[in-house]
């Protein structure tokens, strides 16, 4: 599978405005600067949600169960376009649109070894039909599974299912807005942080 070229991430100030860029391979350290990212949940027409287990070679949270796909937009790249690009690269999955559902999501988490994630990370839903095929990149994804959202979210919330720290907080916020992923309300792009709004990315 063809891999994307070296990428820079968009660095942010506390208000979500772009303040520069940094090589993606050097950004995650013991003092990771705030930067722009995204998370996505791929949802089938029957309501099942795709989970992935991060490859064991990943710098942050290797081997951990998480949401469908995460990533970073390139400087100047529309966030929705970045979501669709990344699910194609990581999962071999082709979809036509990504819907914004949590425009304000932000988190900071620290691994046991001190490596920090520090992101403003809007969350998207990507709808696919029940016949959608996957071709995961093993350098990114160790495992994929389709799950029932009610069972998965209940397990995350009661602690019986261990997931990445961002996924856990996202599940808390998503279950607060609707019981089923197909019912999550879409949000307007103008609610995104300034660096991710269409007028500011082109």
C-alpha positions in Angstrom: 0.0 0.0 0.0 1.3 3.4 -0.9 2.2 5.5 2.1 1.9 9.3 2.4 5.0 11.4 2.2 6.6 13.1 5.2 4.1 15.4 6.9 4.1 18.4 9.0 1.4 19.0 11.7 -0.2 22.4 12.4 0.8 23.9 15.8 -1.9 25.8 17.7 -2.2 28.5 20.3 -4.7 28.0 23.2 -7.5 29.5 21.1 -7.0 27.0 18.3 -5.2 29.4 15.9 -2.4 28.2 13.8 1.0 29.4 15.0 3.4 27.3 12.9 4.1 23.7 11.8 6.4 20.9 12.9 7.6 17.6 11.4 5.1 14.9 12.5 7.9 12.5 13.4 9.3 14.9 16.0 6.2 16.4 17.5 5.4 13.7 20.1 7.8 14.1 23.0 7.8 14.7 26.8 6.6 18.2 26.0 4.4 17.9 22.9 3.1 21.2 21.7 -0.7 21.7 21.2 -1.5 20.7 17.6 -4.4 20.0 15.2 -5.6 16.5 14.7 -8.9 14.6 14.1 -10.6 11.4 15.2 -13.2 9.4 13.2 -15.7 6.7 13.8 -16.7 4.6 10.8 -20.3 3.6 11.1 -22.1 1.0 8.9 -25.7 1.4 7.8 -26.7 -1.2 10.4 -25.2 1.0 13.2 -22.1 -1.1 13.9 -18.9 0.9 14.6 -15.4 0.0 13.4 -12.8 -0.2 16.1 -9.0 -0.6 15.5 -6.1 -1.8 17.5 -3.1 0.4 17.0 0.0 -1.2 15.7 2.6 -2.2 18.3 5.2 0.0 16.5 3.2 3.2 17.0 4.9 5.9 19.1 1.8 6.7 21.1 -0.4 4.1 22.7 0.9 1.1 20.7 -1.3 -2.0 20.7 -4.3 -0.1 22.3 -7.9 -0.5 21.1 -9.3 2.8 19.9 -11.8 4.4 17.5 -11.7 3.8 13.7 -9.0 6.2 12.7 -7.0 9.2 13.9 -4.6 11.5 12.2 -3.3 15.0 11.5 -4.3 17.3 8.6 -1.4 18.6 6.5 -1.0 22.4 6.6 -3.7 23.9 4.4 -5.7 20.6 4.1 -9.4 20.6 4.8 -10.1 18.6 8.0 -12.9 16.5 6.4 -10.7 15.7 3.4 -7.9 14.7 5.8 -10.3 12.2 7.5 -11.2 10.6 4.2 -7.5 10.5 3.1 -6.4 8.9 6.3 -9.0 6.1 6.4 -8.0 5.3 2.9 -4.3 5.1 3.8 -4.8 3.2 7.1 -7.8 1.1 6.4 -8.0 0.8 2.6 -11.6 2.1 3.1 -13.2 4.5 0.6 -16.0 6.8 1.7 -17.4 10.0 0.1 -18.0 12.2 3.1 -17.1 12.8 6.7 -19.6 14.5 9.1 -18.4 16.7 12.0 -20.0 15.6 15.3 -17.7 16.9 18.1 -16.1 20.2 16.8 -14.6 21.3 20.2 -13.0 18.0 21.3 -9.6 18.6 23.0 -7.4 16.4 25.2 -4.0 16.0 26.7 -2.8 12.5 27.8 0.6 11.2 29.1 1.9 7.7 28.5 3.7 5.7 31.2 7.0 6.6 29.5 6.2 10.3 29.6 5.3 10.8 25.9 2.5 13.3 25.6 -0.4 13.7 23.3 -1.8 17.3 23.2 -4.4 17.9 20.6 -7.4 19.9 19.5 -9.0 16.9 17.8 -12.5 17.4 16.2 -14.4 14.1 15.9 -16.1 12.9 12.7 -18.6 10.2 11.7 -17.9 8.4 8.4 -20.9 6.4 7.1 -20.3 3.3 4.9 -22.6 0.5 3.8 -22.7 -3.0 5.2 -20.6 -4.3 2.3 -17.6 -1.9 2.9 -14.3 -3.8 2.6 -11.2 -3.2 4.6 -7.5 -3.5 3.7 -5.6 -2.3 6.8 -2.0 -1.1 6.7 -0.2 -3.4 9.3 2.2 -0.6 10.1 -0.7 1.4 11.4 -3.4 -1.1 12.4 -3.0 -4.4 14.2 -6.7 -5.5 14.3 -10.1 -4.3 13.1 -13.5 -5.2 14.5 -17.1 -4.1 14.0 -18.9 -3.7 17.3 -22.4 -2.9 18.6 -22.2 0.7 19.9 -24.4 0.2 22.9 -22.3 -2.8 24.1 -19.0 -1.0 23.3 -19.9 2.3 25.0 -21.3 0.5 28.0 -18.1 -1.4 28.4 -15.9 1.7 28.0 -18.0 3.6 30.5 -18.0 0.9 33.2 -14.2 0.2 32.7 -14.5 -3.3 31.4 -13.2 -2.3 27.9 -9.8 -0.6 27.9 -9.4 1.9 25.1 -7.1 4.9 24.3 -7.6 7.9 26.6 -9.0 10.1 23.8 -11.5 7.3 22.8 -12.7 7.0 26.4 -13.5 10.7 26.7 -15.0 10.8 23.2 -17.3 7.9 24.1 -18.5 9.8 27.2 -19.3 12.9 25.1 -20.9 11.0 22.2 -23.2 8.9 24.4 -24.3 12.2 26.0 -25.7 13.5 22.7 -27.3 10.2 21.4 -27.6 6.5 22.2 -26.8 5.4 18.6 -24.0 6.7 16.3 -26.4 7.2 13.4 -28.3 9.6 15.6 -25.3 11.8 16.5 -26.2 15.3 15.3 -23.9 16.9 12.7 -22.2 20.1 13.6 -21.4 23.1 11.5 -17.9 23.6 10.2 -17.8 27.2 11.6 -17.7 25.6 15.1 -14.2 24.2 14.4 -11.1 25.8 15.9 -10.0 28.8 13.7 -7.1 26.8 12.2 -9.5 24.2 10.9 -12.2 26.4 9.4 -12.4 26.3 5.6 -11.8 30.0 5.2 -8.5 29.7 7.1 -7.1 26.6 5.5 -7.0 27.8 1.8 
